[in-house]
């Protein structure tokens, strides 16, 4: 691999690291080690067609290795490709099932989806991205992984301040950064690097941290992370933050082999910075990363919430009830609400979310269409087969036919009494099918076909 590091970059890190800098530069020229996670939100989640022989020591669900993005394991949300250093961020955040968690800079969703698995579908995860296009990618990954307790938002951190001051138990600021730690995975990013760009990133990160402090409950946990080596964006920013907000205290982070302490000499001599964590690719089997964990002093106030109206009419409820009676083994009405013609099982009914641009609130169940209800793919990706009255297991040829957007013609009548069935391949639910007269009509979203 040839990564064309600039002279400014090399000079900067030779001044900071001395002789070790050449080892860092050499490591940036080597190939990255790929990794992935399995998804414990799925039934039989370890039943995947990948090698699980190399577990990552600090993750119960992470493994070194490669995955196929076109495989049923990936499509059905059993696998997520994630860089090994980045996996440790959710472990450090350590969310609980009762928490309200905010991932403030979340796209494309690798850390948010990891956080959600640790919450086990409970509590509230608000996962935000300021860029609309990236926020939609985030929303699709939340859907694929079968996450039901997430509100996906497309806002600036400042937008949250108006309604959500002191609201969140845990906040992750995985800050947009200069990306130095990812140079060997993305050599093109080297072209955008400059000393001025580093300063721009550091300034933007401080504003995000200012917002995060306001949004965090007293007693709450804030984790700050970047994928860059830059002291300006790491130790210097945390030193600024601790001086700006004396209520924030640094927490120790457990360090595994190859992980290093933060560097006080890169943060105006602040000795607390040794509690932070650094990963450099010359010592650690992963990309460059910085992680810092802090706690806000004080006792939290009880949060007062005002529910929003669900907006579901009696006739619409009857359509869903009819669908459930025909196709499901029971149905629980839990936090249902309607947006336009779509029915959701809300992750939160707190009225304050009306002030934000929300792309997804919880689980999208389906759509009301001309005196009927049609289920959404998000629903099938979030349930177990036992919820459905009928599940049809596709063979290899039938799966390929369905993935091309075609209907599947059956030689024998499976005897389904219901119209909407679950489709499974290699034991994994991945889509609805509409059954009629020995034919499974294709309802797989066009954007996901191949």
C-alpha positions in Angstrom: 0.0 0.0 0.0 1.2 3.5 -0.8 -0.2 6.3 1.4 1.2 9.6 0.3 1.7 11.4 3.7 2.4 15.1 3.4 5.6 16.7 4.6 3.6 18.8 7.1 2.1 15.6 8.6 5.4 13.9 8.9 7.1 16.9 10.4 4.3 17.4 12.9 4.4 13.9 14.2 8.2 13.7 14.2 8.1 16.7 16.5 5.5 15.1 18.7 6.7 11.4 18.8 10.4 11.6 18.0 11.8 8.3 16.6 8.5 6.5 17.1 7.0 8.6 14.3 8.7 6.5 11.6 7.1 3.4 13.1 3.7 5.1 12.9 4.3 6.1 9.2 5.4 2.5 8.4 2.2 1.1 10.1 0.1 3.4 8.0 1.6 1.8 4.9 0.5 -1.7 6.0 -2.8 -3.4 5.3 -5.7 -2.9 7.7 -7.2 -5.8 9.7 -10.9 -6.1 9.0 -13.5 -7.0 11.6 -17.2 -7.5 12.1 -19.9 -7.9 14.8 -22.7 -10.4 15.2 -26.1 -9.1 16.3 -27.5 -10.4 19.6 -30.9 -8.8 18.8 -31.5 -11.6 16.2 -32.6 -15.1 17.1 -29.8 -17.7 16.9 -27.5 -14.8 16.2 -24.3 -17.0 16.3 -25.7 -19.1 13.4 -23.8 -17.2 10.7 -21.7 -18.3 7.7 -18.5 -16.6 8.8 -15.5 -17.7 10.8 -15.9 -16.9 14.5 -12.5 -18.3 15.6 -10.8 -15.0 16.2 -12.8 -13.1 18.8 -11.9 -9.5 19.7 -10.8 -9.5 23.4 -12.8 -6.5 24.5 -16.1 -7.4 22.8 -18.5 -10.2 23.3 -19.8 -9.8 19.7 -16.7 -8.7 17.7 -14.5 -10.8 15.6 -11.5 -10.3 13.2 -12.3 -11.3 9.6 -14.2 -10.3 6.5 -17.9 -10.5 5.6 -19.9 -10.5 2.4 -22.2 -7.5 2.1 -24.4 -9.5 -0.3 -24.9 -12.5 2.0 -28.1 -13.3 3.8 -26.3 -12.8 7.1 -25.6 -9.2 6.2 -29.0 -8.5 4.5 -31.0 -9.9 7.5 -29.0 -7.8 10.0 -27.0 -10.6 11.6 -23.6 -9.0 10.7 -22.2 -5.5 10.8 -18.7 -4.7 9.4 -16.9 -2.5 11.9 -13.3 -1.4 12.4 -11.9 -3.1 15.5 -10.7 0.0 17.3 -14.1 1.6 16.9 -15.8 -1.3 18.6 -14.4 -0.4 21.9 -16.3 3.0 22.0 -19.7 1.4 22.8 -18.0 -0.9 25.4 -16.6 2.2 27.1 -20.0 4.0 27.0 -21.5 0.9 28.6 -25.2 1.8 28.2 -27.9 0.3 30.4 -31.3 -1.0 29.4 -33.0 1.8 31.4 -30.9 4.7 29.9 -31.8 7.5 27.6 -28.7 7.5 25.3 -27.7 10.1 22.6 -25.3 9.4 19.8 -24.8 12.9 18.6 -22.7 12.3 15.4 -23.9 8.9 14.5 -23.7 8.1 10.7 -23.3 5.6 9.2 -24.4 3.9 12.4 -21.7 1.4 13.4 -21.4 2.7 17.0 -25.2 3.4 17.3 -26.1 -0.1 16.3 -23.5 -1.5 18.7 -25.0 0.6 21.5 -28.5 -0.6 20.6 -27.4 -4.3 21.0 -26.0 -3.6 24.4 -29.3 -2.0 25.4 -31.2 -5.1 24.3 -34.1 -3.3 22.7 -34.9 -1.4 25.9 -34.5 2.2 27.0 -34.2 5.0 24.5 -31.5 5.5 21.9 -31.5 8.8 20.0 -29.1 8.6 17.1 -28.5 11.8 15.3 -26.7 12.9 12.1 -26.5 16.5 10.8 -26.0 15.6 7.2 -29.3 14.5 5.6 -27.9 12.0 3.1 -25.8 10.3 5.8 -28.7 10.4 8.2 -30.7 8.3 5.8 -27.9 5.7 5.6 -28.0 5.7 9.4 -31.7 5.1 9.4 -31.4 2.2 6.9 -28.7 0.5 9.1 -30.9 0.9 12.2 -33.7 -0.8 10.3 -31.5 -3.6 9.0 -30.3 -4.5 12.4 -33.8 -4.9 13.8 -33.5 -2.0 16.3 -36.8 -1.0 17.9 -35.8 1.5 20.6 -34.1 4.2 18.4 -35.2 7.6 17.3 -33.2 8.6 14.2 -32.9 12.4 13.9 -31.3 14.8 11.3 -30.4 17.9 13.3 -27.5 20.0 14.5 -26.4 19.5 18.1 -27.7 23.0 18.8 -31.2 22.0 17.9 -31.4 19.7 20.9 -30.5 22.4 23.4 -33.9 24.1 23.1 -35.9 21.1 24.5 -33.5 18.5 25.8 -31.3 20.2 28.4 -30.2 17.6 31.1 -32.2 14.9 29.4 -29.7 12.1 28.6 -28.1 9.6 30.9 -25.3 8.8 28.4 -24.0 10.8 25.4 -21.5 9.7 22.8 -19.7 12.4 20.8 -17.9 10.4 18.1 -16.8 13.7 16.6 -16.3 14.4 12.9 -12.5 14.8 12.7 -9.5 15.0 10.4 -9.4 11.2 10.1 -5.7 10.7 10.5 -6.3 7.3 12.1 -8.1 6.1 9.0 -5.5 7.0 6.4 -4.5 3.4 5.6 -8.2 2.4 5.2 -9.0 5.4 3.2 -5.9 6.8 1.5 -8.0 9.3 -0.5 -8.7 11.1 2.8 -5.0 12.1 2.9 -5.6 14.5 0.1 -8.0 16.6 2.3 -5.6 16.8 5.3 -3.9 20.1 6.2 -2.8 21.8 9.4 -5.7 24.3 8.8 -8.2 21.5 8.4 -7.1 20.0 11.8 -7.8 23.4 13.4 -11.2 23.7 11.8 -12.1 20.2 13.1 -10.9 21.0 16.6 -13.0 24.2 16.7 -16.1 22.4 15.5 -15.6 19.6 18.0 -15.6 22.1 20.9 -19.0 23.5 19.8 -20.3 19.9 19.8 -18.9 19.2 23.2 -20.5 22.5 24.5 -23.9 21.2 23.4 -23.3 17.7 24.8 -22.6 19.2 28.3 -25.9 21.0 28.2 -27.8 17.8 27.2 -26.2 15.5 29.7 -28.0 14.8 33.0 -26.2 15.5 36.3 -24.7 12.1 37.1 -24.6 11.2 33.4 -21.7 9.8 31.3 -20.1 11.5 28.3 -17.8 9.6 26.0 -15.8 11.5 23.4 -14.0 9.7 20.6 -12.2 10.5 17.4 -10.4 8.5 14.7 -7.5 10.9 14.5 -4.1 11.2 16.2 -4.2 15.0 16.4 -3.6 16.4 19.9 -5.6 19.5 18.9 -8.7 17.3 18.4 -8.1 15.1 21.4 -6.1 16.0 24.5 -6.2 19.7 23.8 -10.0 19.7 23.4 -10.6 17.6 26.5 -8.3 19.9 28.5 -10.4 22.8 27.2 -13.6 21.0 28.1 -12.6 20.1 31.6 -11.5 23.7 32.3 -14.7 25.1 30.8 -16.9 22.8 32.8 -15.6 22.0 36.2 -18.7 19.7 36.7 -17.1 17.2 34.4 -14.7 14.6 35.9 -12.5 12.1 34.0 -13.1 8.4 34.4 -10.6 5.6 34.1 -10.9 3.3 31.0 -9.7 -0.3 31.1 -6.9 -0.7 28.6 -6.1 -3.9 26.7 -2.9 -5.0 25.1 -1.7 -2.3 22.7 -3.9 0.5 24.1 -2.1 3.4 25.6 -2.8 6.2 28.1 -3.7 9.7 26.8 -0.8 12.1 26.7 -0.9 15.0 29.2 2.1 16.6 27.4 -0.2 17.0 24.4 -2.9 18.6 26.5 -1.1 21.5 28.4 0.2 19.1 31.0 -3.2 18.1 32.4 -2.4 14.9 34.4 -6.1 13.7 34.2 -5.5 13.0 30.5 -3.7 9.7 31.3 -7.2 8.3 32.0 -8.0 8.7 28.3 -7.1 6.0 25.8 -5.2 6.0 22.6 -4.8 3.4 19.9 -1.9 3.7 17.4 -1.6 1.2 14.5 2.1 0.5 15.2 1.1 -1.0 18.6 -2.6 -2.0 18.3 -4.3 -4.3 15.8 -6.7 -1.6 14.5 -6.9 1.9 13.3 -6.0 5.1 15.1 -8.5 6.1 17.8 -8.8 8.3 20.9 -11.5 7.6 23.6 -12.2 9.7 26.7 -14.9 9.0 29.3 -16.3 11.6 31.7 -19.0 12.0 34.4 -21.1 15.1 35.2 -21.4 15.7 38.9 -24.7 16.2 40.7 -28.0 14.4 41.1 -30.4 14.1 38.1 -33.9 15.7 38.2 -36.8 13.6 37.4 -37.6 14.1 33.7 -41.2 15.2 33.0 -42.5 13.8 29.7 -45.6 14.8 27.8 -46.9 12.2 25.4 -47.9 12.9 21.9 -51.2 11.8 20.4 -51.1 8.6 18.5 -53.5 9.8 15.8 -54.9 6.4 14.9 -58.6 6.2 14.0 -61.0 3.4 14.9 -61.2 2.3 11.3 -57.4 2.2 10.9 -57.1 0.2 14.1 -59.5 -2.3 12.6 -57.3 -2.7 9.5 -54.3 -3.5 11.7 -56.4 -5.8 13.9 -57.6 -7.7 10.8 -54.1 -8.0 9.4 -52.8 -9.4 12.8 -55.7 -11.8 13.2 -55.0 -13.2 9.7 -51.2 -13.3 9.7 -49.8 -13.1 13.2 -49.9 -15.2 16.4 -51.2 -12.3 18.4 -50.4 -8.6 18.5 -49.7 -6.2 21.4 -50.5 -2.5 20.9 -47.4 -0.8 22.3 -46.7 2.9 21.8 -48.4 3.0 18.4 -48.6 6.3 16.6 -49.3 7.4 13.0 -47.2 9.7 10.8 -48.9 10.5 7.5 -50.1 7.0 6.3 -47.5 5.1 8.3 -47.9 3.2 11.5 -45.0 3.1 14.0 -44.3 1.4 17.3 -42.6 4.5 18.9 -39.3 4.4 20.7 -40.5 7.5 22.5 -43.8 9.4 22.7 -42.2 12.4 24.4 -43.7 15.5 22.9 -40.3 17.2 22.7 -39.3 15.2 19.7 -41.8 17.2 17.7 -39.2 20.0 17.7 -36.7 17.9 15.8 -36.4 16.5 12.3 -37.2 12.9 13.0 -36.5 10.3 10.2 -37.5 7.3 12.2 -39.2 6.9 15.7 -38.9 3.3 16.7 -40.2 0.5 14.5 -42.0 1.2 11.3 -44.8 -1.4 11.2 -46.5 -0.6 7.9 -48.7 1.6 5.8 -52.4 2.3 5.5 -53.6 1.9 1.8 -57.2 2.1 0.6 -59.0 0.2 3.3 -56.2 -2.1 4.1 -52.9 -2.3 6.0 -49.6 -3.4 4.4 -46.6 -4.4 6.6 -43.2 -2.8 6.2 -39.9 -4.7 5.9 -38.6 -3.0 9.1 -41.2 -5.1 11.0 -40.0 -8.4 9.6 -36.4 -7.6 10.4 -37.3 -6.9 14.1 -39.4 -10.0 15.0 -38.9 -13.7 15.5 -40.4 -16.4 13.3 -42.8 -17.5 16.1 -44.7 -14.2 15.8 -45.9 -15.2 12.3 -48.5 -17.7 11.4 -46.6 -18.8 8.3 -42.9 -18.7 7.4 -41.6 -20.1 4.1 -38.0 -21.2 3.8 -36.6 -20.4 0.3 -34.1 -22.7 -1.3 -31.1 -21.4 -3.2 -32.8 -20.9 -6.5 -35.9 -19.4 -5.0 -33.8 -16.9 -3.0 -32.0 -15.8 -6.1 -35.3 -15.4 -8.0 -36.8 -13.3 -5.2 -33.7 -11.2 -4.8 -33.9 -10.3 -8.5 -37.4 -8.9 -7.9 -39.4 -11.8 -9.3 -42.2 -13.8 -7.9 -41.6 -17.4 -6.7 -43.8 -20.0 -8.3 -44.3 -23.1 -6.1 -44.8 -26.6 -7.5 -46.8 -27.7 -4.4 -49.4 -25.9 -2.4 -47.9 -25.2 1.1 -51.5 -24.8 2.4 -51.1 -21.3 3.7 -54.5 -19.8 4.8 -53.0 -16.3 5.1 -51.9 -13.8 2.5 -48.8 -12.2 4.2 -46.1 -14.7 5.1 -42.5 -14.4 6.4 -39.7 -15.3 4.0 -36.6 -17.0 5.4 -33.4 -18.1 3.8 -30.8 -20.2 5.7 -33.1 -19.9 8.7 -33.1 -16.1 8.7 -36.2 -13.9 8.2 -35.4 -11.2 5.7 -38.7 -10.2 3.9 -42.4 -10.4 3.7 -44.0 -12.3 0.9 -47.6 -12.0 -0.4 -48.9 -15.5 -1.0 -51.7 -16.5 -3.4 -52.4 -19.6 -5.5 -49.0 -21.3 -5.2 -47.3 -18.0 -5.9 -45.2 -15.8 -3.6 -45.5 -12.3 -5.0 -42.4 -10.1 -4.6 -42.7 -7.2 -2.1 -39.0 -6.8 -1.4 -38.0 -3.1 -1.6 -36.7 -2.3 -5.0 -33.7 -0.5 -3.6 -32.5 -3.7 -1.9 -32.9 -6.0 -4.9 -30.0 -7.1 -7.0 
